[in-house]
């Protein structure tokens, strides 16, 4: 049973060091918002700054970008082994453009979050990589900072929306996927409920199949292999954090939960995207490093 968790720290309500780290997360991960992983981890005040100090050089590296790109490509291959969704959503051209932008955002960032989370879990427990080859990769080559110019904003509805249809939809998603909180992805897609409702209706039977479950397990295995490229981050192990008064059991629980839930989430976004995109668009990065970022645009 999960221990009681502190409440996630809202991106727009963050102050002080948390606000600074949120800004650095957006710049380093090249993303337009702060995902639920980080908003949840931010509630652990001893852990969060120590974790980010250790993980930021890894996440800023081209090697990390490459590992995440490889994981996304593997996810695309797994998606293509599953039946295509047929959502039947009737949306206008403008809404379609916005939905595709949202899917590209999460198709880009979620593989990064999974590799990141594997490394955080290893750092908490002081685990060595499966290969034992620590520090074998060069972190000096860095990605351009800032979200790509064409990336959609990470906007989303409230987790407890007033709309009864969305409340029912979120409740069904949480129950089916065994979520304690609704992911940012679904909260963003809920901006277009006439899309999300039939899309979830098409996806729900799929997530209960053996082929889907096997795909999620395979993707988790691939993520752990991708994380083997990097040394285990230091300075925020559970023993040290416990001595500082951190709620280590709750922290360990939520980190394990994110590592478990991200592979199916990556598949889900890929399945949603496949309904809009040709199959060969799923493997490459939606935002390659050659694309101009907002920071470069302001120079």
Helices and strands as residue ranges (DSSP letters): G 11-13, H 16-28, H 36-41, H 45-59, H 62-79, H 93-125, H 164-177, H 184-189, G 190-192, H 193-206, H 210-227, H 238-243, H 248-274, G 279-281, H 294-298
